[in-house]
């Protein structure tokens, strides 16, 4: 049994309405102490109009939505008080509810209770936060698939297949005298691993694409001074965010901006021109540029199409050769000769469509990538890769003719990782970290 908690579920700003959420075993009793109607004996979902009163003083006229547990979001008795959108009124009501036996909710505590009361699994819980924080329509729709439970359905067949072979192994070990029990041998393990690993590879691939849709990618614009990086940033953003002059070394620090490219957020980073310098301030900018290259998911190497490559260009190409990159020739309006198969743009003339197309193609996204559920955060993907590694270890042990009980150790590891994805293994330890990132009222 949990404490009765209260929190503002809407933003603490002046608005038309505010929603105050109360949840817990005493939620109905707490609200009844200050609501003009007694709701303690309500047994089904109900909507009431009345007044919140502090003794004989009316604080506000409200609508009260009543949800009887376990058929509520949290799985316990839950009340939502819809009051006028004054922060003062909302705070008065919350203070009154606190005095009647509730306490303030912590970050994510409502979603945490929904998880702990088996109303949602951990994938769905994480999706709640993803929906709130989505910055594009596509990211929101992808998160809604997880919230509806469609992503969890991808894991259940994997969980069942590993559980099947583990159960068979355990029965063989515990009851060797029963001759009519199917024997779990090492060839069965190898067969199941060969069946599951391609499925996991597909889930990982789809998840990594989903992660790109959900979180976007960091794109660093690099090149020597005065090659047009700041002009390119402005052209991509559609605004004059970076200062552009014909003086080399104008950009001294990282200038950032975001764009939506076909449903994917590109976090653009305009860097200082990379060259050997004596100026202390500019050298700091150059060092920051080199660090940004290491942190970026994709690097756009900008070259001057109107000039031959020089030593500085070659050094930048060498610096980025181990990094995912796209090489682009800027100032095509000044170029006489263009090479076949290269990308040419004119950032000063806002002619950057070939680069946008190249970036999008590099992402490897297809139309269905935006419509299918996927395990698309680093926790889920990391655990999924752990499942694969454990299964491959079990296959290796089987091929090396280890006893079946030792082979099952890696199968147990794989199974536990699957449970952890869903939040069914050490769930309180896992959820504590995840729900701490939620806002209060969720």
C-alpha positions as CSV (number, residue, x, y, z in Angstrom):
1,X,0.0,0.0,0.0
2,X,1.4,3.4,-1.1
3,X,1.0,6.8,0.5
4,X,-1.6,9.2,-0.9
5,X,0.2,11.7,-3.2
6,X,-0.8,14.9,-4.8
7,X,0.8,17.1,-7.5
8,X,0.0,19.6,-10.2
9,X,-0.3,17.7,-13.4
10,X,-0.2,20.8,-15.7
11,X,2.5,23.4,-16.1
12,X,2.7,25.8,-13.2
13,X,1.7,28.8,-15.4
14,X,-1.4,30.9,-15.7
15,X,-3.8,29.1,-18.1
16,X,-7.5,28.4,-18.7
17,X,-7.4,25.3,-16.4
18,X,-5.2,23.4,-14.1
19,X,-5.3,19.7,-13.2
20,X,-4.4,18.4,-9.7
21,X,-3.8,14.7,-9.4
22,X,-4.4,12.7,-6.2
23,X,-3.6,9.0,-6.0
24,X,-3.4,6.4,-3.3
25,X,-5.5,4.2,-1.0
26,X,-6.9,7.2,0.8
27,X,-7.3,9.5,-2.2
28,X,-11.1,9.4,-2.1
29,X,-11.1,10.1,1.7
30,X,-8.6,13.0,1.4
31,X,-10.5,14.7,-1.4
32,X,-13.9,14.2,0.4
33,X,-12.5,16.2,3.4
34,X,-12.5,19.4,1.2
35,X,-14.9,18.7,-1.7
36,X,-18.5,19.6,-1.4
37,X,-19.6,16.0,-2.2
38,X,-18.6,12.8,-0.5
39,X,-16.9,10.5,-3.0
40,X,-15.7,7.8,-0.6
41,X,-18.2,5.2,-1.7
42,X,-18.0,5.7,-5.4
43,X,-17.3,2.4,-7.2
44,X,-16.9,3.4,-10.8
45,X,-15.5,6.1,-13.0
46,X,-17.4,9.3,-12.3
47,X,-17.3,13.0,-13.1
48,X,-18.7,15.5,-10.6
49,X,-19.1,19.3,-10.4
50,X,-18.7,20.9,-7.0
51,X,-16.6,23.2,-4.8
52,X,-13.3,22.8,-3.0
53,X,-13.7,24.3,0.5
54,X,-11.5,25.1,3.4
55,X,-14.1,24.8,6.1
56,X,-16.7,27.3,5.0
57,X,-14.4,29.2,2.6
58,X,-14.8,28.3,-1.1
59,X,-11.5,28.1,-2.8
60,X,-12.8,27.3,-6.3
61,X,-15.6,25.7,-8.3
62,X,-14.1,22.6,-9.8
63,X,-14.8,19.4,-11.9
64,X,-13.6,16.2,-10.2
65,X,-12.8,13.1,-12.3
66,X,-12.9,10.0,-10.1
67,X,-11.1,6.7,-11.1
68,X,-11.6,3.6,-9.0
69,X,-8.6,1.4,-8.7
70,X,-7.4,-0.8,-10.2
71,X,-9.0,0.6,-13.4
72,X,-7.0,3.8,-13.2
73,X,-3.7,5.0,-14.6
74,X,-1.8,4.3,-11.4
75,X,-3.8,1.1,-10.6
76,X,-5.1,2.6,-7.4
77,X,-7.8,5.1,-6.4
78,X,-7.1,8.3,-8.4
79,X,-8.8,11.7,-8.4
80,X,-8.1,14.6,-10.8
81,X,-9.3,18.0,-9.7
82,X,-9.8,20.4,-12.7
83,X,-9.8,23.9,-11.4
84,X,-9.4,27.4,-12.9
85,X,-6.0,28.1,-14.3
86,X,-4.7,30.3,-11.6
87,X,-1.4,29.2,-10.0
88,X,-2.6,30.7,-6.8
89,X,-5.8,28.6,-6.8
90,X,-3.9,25.4,-7.7
91,X,-1.4,26.0,-4.9
92,X,-4.2,26.7,-2.4
93,X,-5.9,23.4,-3.3
94,X,-2.7,21.4,-3.1
95,X,-1.8,22.9,0.3
96,X,-5.3,22.0,1.5
97,X,-5.0,18.4,0.3
98,X,-1.6,18.2,2.0
99,X,-3.2,19.2,5.3
100,X,-5.8,16.5,4.9
101,X,-3.4,13.6,4.8
102,X,-1.6,13.5,1.4
103,X,2.0,14.3,0.5
104,X,3.7,15.9,-2.5
105,X,4.5,13.4,-5.3
106,X,8.1,13.0,-6.4
107,X,9.2,13.1,-10.0
108,X,7.5,10.4,-12.1
109,X,5.8,8.9,-9.1
110,X,2.4,8.4,-10.8
111,X,4.0,6.6,-13.7
112,X,6.2,4.6,-11.3
113,X,3.1,3.4,-9.4
114,X,1.5,2.5,-12.8
115,X,4.6,0.4,-13.5
116,X,4.8,-1.2,-10.0
117,X,1.0,-2.0,-10.1
118,X,1.5,-3.7,-13.5
119,X,-0.6,-1.2,-15.4
120,X,2.3,-0.6,-17.8
121,X,5.7,-2.2,-18.4
122,X,9.0,-0.3,-18.4
123,X,9.0,0.2,-22.1
124,X,5.6,1.9,-21.9
125,X,6.8,3.9,-18.9
126,X,9.8,5.2,-20.8
127,X,7.5,6.0,-23.7
128,X,5.5,8.4,-21.5
129,X,8.5,10.6,-21.0
130,X,9.4,10.2,-24.7
131,X,6.0,11.5,-25.8
132,X,6.3,14.5,-23.5
133,X,9.8,15.3,-24.7
134,X,9.2,14.7,-28.5
135,X,10.4,17.6,-30.6
136,X,8.9,16.3,-33.9
137,X,5.6,14.8,-34.9
138,X,7.4,11.6,-36.2
139,X,9.2,11.1,-32.8
140,X,5.9,11.6,-31.0
141,X,4.1,9.0,-33.1
142,X,6.9,6.5,-32.7
143,X,6.7,6.9,-28.9
144,X,3.0,6.5,-29.0
145,X,3.5,3.0,-30.5
146,X,5.6,2.1,-27.5
147,X,3.0,3.7,-25.1
148,X,0.3,1.5,-26.6
149,X,2.4,-1.6,-25.9
150,X,3.3,-2.5,-29.5
151,X,7.0,-2.3,-28.8
152,X,6.7,-4.7,-25.8
153,X,5.0,-7.2,-28.2
154,X,8.3,-7.4,-30.1
155,X,10.0,-8.8,-27.0
156,X,7.4,-11.3,-25.8
157,X,8.2,-14.0,-28.4
158,X,11.9,-13.7,-27.6
159,X,11.1,-14.1,-23.9
160,X,9.0,-17.2,-24.6
161,X,11.5,-19.0,-26.8
162,X,14.3,-18.6,-24.3
163,X,12.0,-19.6,-21.4
164,X,11.0,-22.7,-23.3
165,X,14.5,-24.1,-23.7
166,X,15.4,-23.1,-20.2
167,X,12.4,-24.8,-18.7
168,X,13.2,-28.0,-20.7
169,X,16.8,-27.9,-19.5
170,X,15.7,-27.4,-15.8
171,X,13.3,-30.3,-16.0
172,X,16.0,-32.6,-17.5
173,X,18.4,-31.6,-14.7
174,X,15.9,-31.9,-11.9
175,X,14.0,-35.0,-13.0
176,X,16.5,-37.2,-15.0
177,X,14.6,-40.3,-14.0
178,X,11.5,-39.5,-16.1
179,X,12.1,-41.1,-19.5
180,X,9.0,-39.6,-21.2
181,X,10.3,-36.0,-20.8
182,X,11.7,-34.4,-24.0
183,X,15.5,-34.3,-23.7
184,X,17.1,-30.8,-24.0
185,X,20.3,-31.4,-25.9
186,X,23.0,-29.0,-27.1
187,X,21.7,-29.1,-30.7
188,X,18.4,-27.6,-29.4
189,X,20.4,-24.7,-27.9
190,X,22.3,-24.1,-31.2
191,X,19.1,-24.3,-33.2
192,X,17.3,-21.7,-31.0
193,X,20.3,-19.4,-31.0
194,X,20.5,-19.6,-34.8
195,X,16.7,-18.8,-34.9
196,X,16.8,-15.8,-32.5
197,X,20.0,-14.0,-33.4
198,X,18.8,-12.8,-36.8
199,X,15.6,-11.6,-35.1
200,X,17.6,-9.7,-32.6
201,X,19.8,-8.2,-35.3
202,X,16.7,-6.9,-37.0
203,X,15.3,-5.4,-33.8
204,X,18.7,-3.7,-33.1
205,X,18.8,-2.3,-36.7
206,X,15.2,-1.0,-36.4
207,X,15.9,0.3,-32.9
208,X,18.9,2.3,-34.0
209,X,16.8,3.9,-36.8
210,X,14.1,4.6,-34.2
211,X,16.7,6.3,-31.9
212,X,17.7,8.6,-34.8
213,X,14.0,9.6,-35.4
214,X,13.4,10.1,-31.7
215,X,16.6,11.9,-30.7
216,X,18.1,13.2,-33.9
217,X,21.8,13.3,-34.7
218,X,24.6,15.7,-34.1
219,X,26.0,17.2,-37.3
220,X,29.3,19.1,-37.2
221,X,30.1,21.5,-40.0
222,X,33.9,21.6,-40.3
223,X,36.5,23.0,-42.7
224,X,39.2,25.6,-42.9
225,X,38.5,29.3,-42.2
226,X,36.4,31.2,-44.7
227,X,35.1,28.1,-46.5
228,X,31.5,29.0,-45.8
229,X,30.6,27.0,-42.7
230,X,28.6,29.8,-41.1
231,X,26.8,30.6,-44.4
232,X,25.9,26.9,-44.6
233,X,24.5,26.9,-41.1
234,X,22.4,30.0,-41.9
235,X,21.2,28.5,-45.1
236,X,20.2,25.2,-43.4
237,X,18.5,27.0,-40.6
238,X,16.8,29.6,-42.8
239,X,18.0,32.4,-40.6
240,X,21.1,34.5,-40.0
241,X,22.2,32.9,-36.7
242,X,25.9,32.8,-37.3
243,X,28.0,35.9,-38.1
244,X,29.3,35.8,-41.7
245,X,32.2,38.0,-42.9
246,X,35.0,37.7,-45.4
247,X,37.5,37.8,-42.6
248,X,39.0,34.3,-41.9
249,X,38.6,33.1,-38.3
250,X,35.3,35.0,-37.6
251,X,33.8,32.0,-35.8
252,X,35.6,31.4,-32.5
253,X,33.1,29.2,-30.7
254,X,30.5,26.5,-31.5
255,X,27.3,28.0,-32.9
256,X,24.3,25.6,-32.7
257,X,20.9,25.3,-34.3
258,X,18.3,22.6,-35.0
259,X,16.4,21.7,-38.2
260,X,13.8,19.1,-39.0
261,X,14.9,17.1,-42.1
262,X,12.2,14.8,-43.2
263,X,11.1,14.0,-39.7
264,X,14.6,13.8,-38.1
265,X,16.1,16.6,-36.0
266,X,19.6,17.6,-37.0
267,X,21.5,19.3,-34.2
268,X,23.8,21.4,-36.3
269,X,27.2,22.5,-34.9
270,X,29.1,25.3,-36.8
271,X,32.7,25.0,-35.7
272,X,35.7,27.4,-35.8
273,X,37.8,27.0,-38.9
274,X,40.6,24.5,-38.4
275,X,44.1,25.8,-39.1
276,X,47.4,26.4,-37.3
277,X,47.1,29.7,-35.4
278,X,49.1,31.8,-32.9
279,X,46.1,33.7,-31.6
280,X,45.2,32.2,-28.2
281,X,41.4,32.8,-28.5
282,X,41.2,31.3,-32.0
283,X,43.3,28.3,-31.0
284,X,40.8,27.5,-28.2
285,X,38.1,27.5,-30.9
286,X,40.1,25.2,-33.1
287,X,40.6,22.8,-30.3
288,X,36.8,22.9,-29.6
289,X,36.2,22.1,-33.3
290,X,38.4,19.0,-33.0
291,X,36.6,17.8,-29.9
292,X,33.2,18.4,-31.7
293,X,34.4,16.1,-34.6
294,X,34.8,13.3,-32.1
295,X,31.4,13.8,-30.5
296,X,29.4,14.2,-33.7
297,X,27.3,11.5,-35.3
298,X,28.0,12.9,-38.7
299,X,30.6,15.4,-40.0
300,X,30.1,17.6,-43.0
301,X,33.6,18.4,-44.4
302,X,33.3,21.7,-46.4
303,X,35.8,22.4,-49.1
304,X,36.1,25.4,-51.4
305,X,35.0,24.5,-54.9
306,X,36.6,27.6,-56.4
307,X,40.1,26.6,-55.3
308,X,42.4,23.6,-55.4
309,X,42.8,21.6,-52.2
310,X,45.7,22.8,-50.0
311,X,47.5,21.5,-47.0
312,X,44.9,22.7,-44.6
313,X,42.2,20.8,-46.5
314,X,44.2,17.7,-46.6
315,X,44.8,17.9,-42.8
316,X,41.0,18.2,-42.2
317,X,40.3,15.3,-44.5
318,X,42.9,13.2,-42.6
319,X,41.5,14.3,-39.3
320,X,38.0,13.2,-40.2
321,X,38.8,10.0,-42.1
322,X,37.7,7.7,-39.2
323,X,34.5,9.6,-38.7
324,X,31.2,9.2,-40.5
325,X,31.3,12.1,-42.9
326,X,30.0,13.7,-46.1
327,X,32.5,15.7,-48.2
328,X,30.9,18.8,-49.8
329,X,32.2,21.4,-52.2
330,X,30.9,24.9,-51.4
331,X,30.9,28.0,-53.6
332,X,29.8,26.1,-56.7
333,X,28.7,29.5,-58.2
334,X,32.4,30.3,-58.4
335,X,33.5,27.0,-59.7
336,X,34.3,26.5,-63.3
337,X,34.8,22.7,-63.2
338,X,32.8,20.1,-61.2
339,X,33.7,16.5,-60.7
340,X,31.3,13.7,-61.4
341,X,29.8,12.1,-58.2
342,X,30.8,14.9,-55.9
343,X,28.3,17.1,-53.9
344,X,28.3,20.8,-54.9
345,X,26.4,23.6,-53.1
346,X,26.3,27.3,-52.8
347,X,25.4,28.2,-49.2
348,X,25.5,32.0,-49.9
349,X,22.7,31.4,-52.5
350,X,20.8,29.0,-50.2
351,X,21.4,26.2,-52.8
352,X,21.9,23.4,-50.3
353,X,19.4,20.8,-51.4
354,X,22.0,18.3,-52.7
355,X,23.5,18.3,-49.2
356,X,20.1,17.8,-47.5
357,X,19.4,14.8,-49.8
358,X,22.9,13.3,-49.1
359,X,22.4,13.6,-45.3
360,X,18.9,12.0,-45.4
361,X,20.2,9.2,-47.6
362,X,23.1,8.6,-45.1
363,X,20.5,8.1,-42.3
364,X,19.3,4.9,-44.0
365,X,15.7,5.6,-43.1
366,X,12.7,4.3,-45.1
367,X,9.1,5.3,-45.0
368,X,8.3,2.3,-42.8
369,X,10.9,3.3,-40.3
370,X,8.5,6.0,-39.0
371,X,5.6,3.6,-38.7
372,X,6.9,0.5,-37.0
373,X,7.5,0.1,-33.2
374,X,11.1,-0.3,-32.1
375,X,13.3,-0.5,-29.0
376,X,14.7,2.9,-29.5
377,X,16.6,4.1,-26.5
378,X,20.1,3.3,-25.3
379,X,19.0,1.2,-22.3
380,X,16.7,-1.0,-24.4
381,X,19.3,-1.4,-27.2
382,X,22.1,-2.1,-24.8
383,X,20.1,-4.9,-23.1
384,X,19.1,-6.3,-26.5
385,X,22.7,-6.5,-27.5
386,X,23.4,-8.2,-24.2
387,X,20.8,-10.8,-25.0
388,X,22.5,-11.5,-28.3
389,X,26.0,-11.8,-26.7
390,X,24.6,-14.2,-24.1
391,X,22.9,-16.4,-26.7
392,X,26.1,-16.6,-28.8
393,X,28.0,-17.5,-25.7
394,X,25.5,-20.3,-25.0
395,X,26.0,-21.6,-28.6
396,X,29.8,-21.4,-28.2
397,X,29.6,-23.5,-25.0
398,X,27.3,-26.0,-26.7
399,X,29.7,-26.3,-29.7
400,X,32.5,-26.8,-27.2
401,X,30.5,-29.7,-25.7
402,X,30.2,-28.2,-22.2
403,X,27.7,-29.8,-19.9
404,X,24.1,-28.6,-20.5
405,X,23.8,-27.1,-17.1
406,X,26.8,-24.8,-17.8
407,X,25.4,-24.0,-21.2
408,X,22.2,-22.8,-19.5
409,X,24.1,-20.2,-17.5
410,X,24.4,-18.0,-20.6
411,X,20.8,-18.7,-21.5
412,X,19.8,-17.5,-18.0
413,X,21.8,-14.3,-18.6
414,X,20.0,-13.8,-21.9
415,X,16.6,-14.3,-20.3
416,X,17.4,-11.9,-17.4
417,X,18.3,-9.2,-20.0
418,X,15.0,-9.7,-21.7
419,X,13.2,-9.4,-18.4
420,X,15.2,-6.2,-17.7
421,X,14.0,-4.6,-20.9
422,X,10.4,-5.1,-19.8
423,X,11.2,-4.1,-16.2
424,X,10.5,-7.5,-14.8
425,X,13.9,-8.1,-13.3
426,X,15.1,-6.1,-10.3
427,X,12.3,-3.7,-11.2
428,X,12.5,-1.3,-8.3
429,X,16.3,-0.7,-8.8
430,X,15.7,-0.1,-12.5
431,X,12.7,2.1,-12.2
432,X,14.1,4.4,-9.6
433,X,16.7,5.8,-12.0
434,X,14.2,6.0,-14.9
435,X,11.3,7.7,-13.1
436,X,13.6,10.3,-11.5
437,X,13.9,11.9,-14.9
438,X,10.1,12.5,-15.2
439,X,8.4,15.7,-14.3
440,X,6.3,16.0,-11.1
441,X,2.7,15.1,-11.8
442,X,3.7,12.3,-14.2
